[in-house]
């Protein structure tokens, strides 16, 4: 495995552990709760918009 594949595997495993913990352990927020709290502020919305624009730029506006 390459280093990038290992990093993505670790990110996926952490995502799965947090999703399971949020669904089963009381007191641990779920992803929906975290997203609502983050997008409930103007700063969170601005960061989300900037991330969306950056991802779009890198995917669609680069030379082939």
CNS distance restraints for C-alpha pairs under 8 A (distance, minus, plus):
assign (resid   1 and name CA) (resid   5 and name CA) 6.09 0.50 0.50
assign (resid   1 and name CA) (resid   6 and name CA) 6.63 0.50 0.50
assign (resid   2 and name CA) (resid   6 and name CA) 6.43 0.50 0.50
assign (resid   3 and name CA) (resid   7 and name CA) 6.24 0.50 0.50
assign (resid   4 and name CA) (resid   8 and name CA) 6.24 0.50 0.50
assign (resid   5 and name CA) (resid   9 and name CA) 6.10 0.50 0.50
assign (resid   6 and name CA) (resid  10 and name CA) 6.20 0.50 0.50
assign (resid   7 and name CA) (resid  11 and name CA) 6.20 0.50 0.50
assign (resid   8 and name CA) (resid  12 and name CA) 6.06 0.50 0.50
assign (resid   9 and name CA) (resid  13 and name CA) 6.11 0.50 0.50
assign (resid  10 and name CA) (resid  14 and name CA) 6.11 0.50 0.50
assign (resid  11 and name CA) (resid  15 and name CA) 6.11 0.50 0.50
assign (resid  12 and name CA) (resid  16 and name CA) 6.20 0.50 0.50
assign (resid  13 and name CA) (resid  17 and name CA) 6.19 0.50 0.50
assign (resid  14 and name CA) (resid  18 and name CA) 6.13 0.50 0.50
assign (resid  15 and name CA) (resid  19 and name CA) 6.12 0.50 0.50
assign (resid  16 and name CA) (resid  20 and name CA) 6.16 0.50 0.50
assign (resid  17 and name CA) (resid  21 and name CA) 6.04 0.50 0.50
assign (resid  18 and name CA) (resid  22 and name CA) 5.95 0.50 0.50
assign (resid  18 and name CA) (resid  30 and name CA) 7.82 0.50 0.50
assign (resid  19 and name CA) (resid  23 and name CA) 6.26 0.50 0.50
assign (resid  19 and name CA) (resid  30 and name CA) 6.57 0.50 0.50
assign (resid  19 and name CA) (resid  31 and name CA) 6.91 0.50 0.50
assign (resid  20 and name CA) (resid  24 and name CA) 6.15 0.50 0.50
assign (resid  21 and name CA) (resid  25 and name CA) 5.22 0.50 0.50
assign (resid  21 and name CA) (resid  28 and name CA) 6.55 0.50 0.50
assign (resid  21 and name CA) (resid  30 and name CA) 7.95 0.50 0.50
assign (resid  22 and name CA) (resid  26 and name CA) 7.44 0.50 0.50
assign (resid  22 and name CA) (resid  27 and name CA) 7.94 0.50 0.50
assign (resid  22 and name CA) (resid  28 and name CA) 5.03 0.50 0.50
assign (resid  22 and name CA) (resid  29 and name CA) 5.29 0.50 0.50
assign (resid  22 and name CA) (resid  30 and name CA) 4.36 0.50 0.50
assign (resid  22 and name CA) (resid  31 and name CA) 7.36 0.50 0.50
assign (resid  23 and name CA) (resid  30 and name CA) 6.51 0.50 0.50
assign (resid  29 and name CA) (resid  33 and name CA) 5.84 0.50 0.50
assign (resid  29 and name CA) (resid  34 and name CA) 6.46 0.50 0.50
assign (resid  30 and name CA) (resid  34 and name CA) 6.34 0.50 0.50
assign (resid  31 and name CA) (resid  35 and name CA) 6.03 0.50 0.50
assign (resid  32 and name CA) (resid  36 and name CA) 6.08 0.50 0.50
assign (resid  33 and name CA) (resid  37 and name CA) 6.20 0.50 0.50
assign (resid  34 and name CA) (resid  38 and name CA) 6.06 0.50 0.50
assign (resid  35 and name CA) (resid  39 and name CA) 5.91 0.50 0.50
assign (resid  36 and name CA) (resid  40 and name CA) 5.74 0.50 0.50
assign (resid  37 and name CA) (resid  41 and name CA) 7.38 0.50 0.50
assign (resid  38 and name CA) (resid  44 and name CA) 5.13 0.50 0.50
assign (resid  38 and name CA) (resid  45 and name CA) 7.56 0.50 0.50
assign (resid  39 and name CA) (resid  44 and name CA) 4.96 0.50 0.50
assign (resid  39 and name CA) (resid  45 and name CA) 5.23 0.50 0.50
assign (resid  39 and name CA) (resid  48 and name CA) 7.87 0.50 0.50
assign (resid  40 and name CA) (resid  44 and name CA) 6.97 0.50 0.50
assign (resid  40 and name CA) (resid  45 and name CA) 7.47 0.50 0.50
assign (resid  41 and name CA) (resid  45 and name CA) 6.39 0.50 0.50
assign (resid  42 and name CA) (resid  46 and name CA) 6.13 0.50 0.50
assign (resid  43 and name CA) (resid  47 and name CA) 6.19 0.50 0.50
assign (resid  44 and name CA) (resid  48 and name CA) 6.11 0.50 0.50
assign (resid  45 and name CA) (resid  49 and name CA) 6.09 0.50 0.50
assign (resid  46 and name CA) (resid  50 and name CA) 6.12 0.50 0.50
assign (resid  47 and name CA) (resid  51 and name CA) 6.12 0.50 0.50
assign (resid  48 and name CA) (resid  52 and name CA) 6.10 0.50 0.50
assign (resid  49 and name CA) (resid  53 and name CA) 6.10 0.50 0.50
assign (resid  50 and name CA) (resid  54 and name CA) 6.05 0.50 0.50
assign (resid  51 and name CA) (resid  55 and name CA) 6.10 0.50 0.50
assign (resid  52 and name CA) (resid  56 and name CA) 6.14 0.50 0.50
assign (resid  53 and name CA) (resid  57 and name CA) 6.04 0.50 0.50
assign (resid  54 and name CA) (resid  58 and name CA) 6.19 0.50 0.50
assign (resid  55 and name CA) (resid  59 and name CA) 6.10 0.50 0.50
assign (resid  56 and name CA) (resid  60 and name CA) 5.81 0.50 0.50
assign (resid  56 and name CA) (resid  61 and name CA) 7.47 0.50 0.50
assign (resid  57 and name CA) (resid  61 and name CA) 5.03 0.50 0.50
assign (resid  57 and name CA) (resid  62 and name CA) 7.23 0.50 0.50
assign (resid  58 and name CA) (resid  62 and name CA) 6.17 0.50 0.50
